[in-house]
Amino acid sequence: MDVARSVIRLGKKATILYRRSREEMPAFEEEVVEALEEGVKIRYLVNPIGIKEKDGLKRLECIRMKLGEKDESGRRRPEPVPNSNSFIEADSVIIAAGEEIEISFLPKGIGRKEGIVLTQMDGRTAIERVFAGGDIASTQRTVAYAIGSGKKAAMAIDCYLRGKNSEEAIRQILVGDGPSVSIFRYLHPEERPRSPHIVDFEELNMDYFETSRREKEEKRPLRERKKGFGEVTSTLTEESALREGERCFSCGTCNECENCYIFCPDASILKREGKIFHQVDYDFCKGCGVCFVECPRRAISLEEEAR
């Protein structure tokens, strides 16, 4: 999609040949829609098999495909249709069938498999004092994963320099069952207690929240974005970003709404000045669970006391 849309911006026509159907295409739906808006043509169930040249023009030999059973990726496997060869004439043919990580510069013995560097939980490689993370060490190539990977590496390097067990340190700060970690808990282990449970949307008490629309970024007009390589989608304005931030449910986090204090029938919730969390006086608490039910963000857990 990137290559085809770049060709459009250079004033040329672009056609993508794809051997599967639209439903099996791994590209982001938004990118597909924007590419089609900009004039990119997509021919589905077509597979290039050879390139020839005649009178200065490239002749791309293709074969029609049909979809068979699903493969290991969960998508239907493309199969060639016999005797369905055809030719497409083009000024240029660009092969853009994926991308690989450049790892040839890495030292020998670092440990590699299927194009990625092998690491331990904390990012350590097979070579001492060498850590890896992000795209080079995982197929989860998202910004969120890269940020988390960087945090883990920073903590692991800090542990290495201090002579601490980095894997054990990371296990202590996992959020839920992982793989997310809390660097705040690593830097301030005693400052803020936190339940390892990750609160799901279904656990929130939605009676205390108002519906608000999601803020949307603006897109440049189609005519403008085809003329250059400027950003297609703008960032949120400061006002929009603040409004969007206010939509956060703060799942599992007390925001001092005081529902527990107001609804407790036994006056067992003790307010502590200057503290984020209130305290439960278990000499008065009957375990009715009202505070648990009325907490909008499930910051309170209700557990049976061990006998």
C-alpha positions, 0 to 999 in steps of 0.5 A: 500500500505504501509503495502504490500510494507513493507512485500515485504521488509521483504522478503515475498510475499504480495497480496492485496485484494480489493473489488472494481476495480482499477478505484475506488481505493483511493490510490495514483496512484504513490504508486500503480504503485511502489507497482506493480513494487516491486512485490505486487499482487492485486486482485480486486473485492474480499472481505474477510469475515472470517478467519479460520486456518488449519494445522498452515495456515490461510485460508481466506474466500473471496467472489467475488464482483461486482460494482453497483451504485455510493455511497456518495463517488462518487465510484461505490458501491461493491455488493457481488456475491451470492455463489462465496465464495473461500479460500486463504491460507496465513502465515499471514493476515494483516488488513489494511483498513484505519486509525483513529486518537487517541483522547482518551487522550483529555479532556472531552467536547472537542467536537468530531464528526466522529473521528475528533475534532470540531473547530472554524475557528481559531482552537479553541475547545470547551475548553478554551485555547485548540486549534486543527488543522491538521489531528486531526481536518480535513479530508484534510490530506495533508502537505499543509493543516497541515502547514496552520492549524499551522499558523492559530493556531499560530495567534489564540493563539497570538490573545488570549494572546493579547485579540484580536478577532482571527476570525476577524483577520483571516478574514482580512488576507484571501487569496481570499475567503479562506481558505488560509491565509497570515501570512505575512499580519498578522505580517506586516499589513501595509507593503505590500498591496495585492489584495484579488483576486487569479490570475488563470493561464488563467489570465496570459499573457503567451507571456512573459514566456518561456516553461521549463521542470519540474524538476523530482526527481530520484528514487532508482533502483527497486532492491535496494529499495526492500532490505530496508526501505530507501527513494524510491524517492530522494529530488531535488538537490540544482541546480534542486530546484533553476531551479524549483523555477524559473518556478514559475509565481509569479501570481498576484505579481509585479516583476518590469518587467516595462511592464506597464511603457514601454507600457503606451501611456499616460506616466501615470506610475510613477517609484518610486525608491526603491519601488516594485510597480510603481504608476499610475498618474490618471490625465493622465491615460485614462483607456485604459487598455494596462498596464493591458493587458501587465502585465504578472502576472496580478499584475494590476487590471482594475476596473470601477471607481464608479460614 
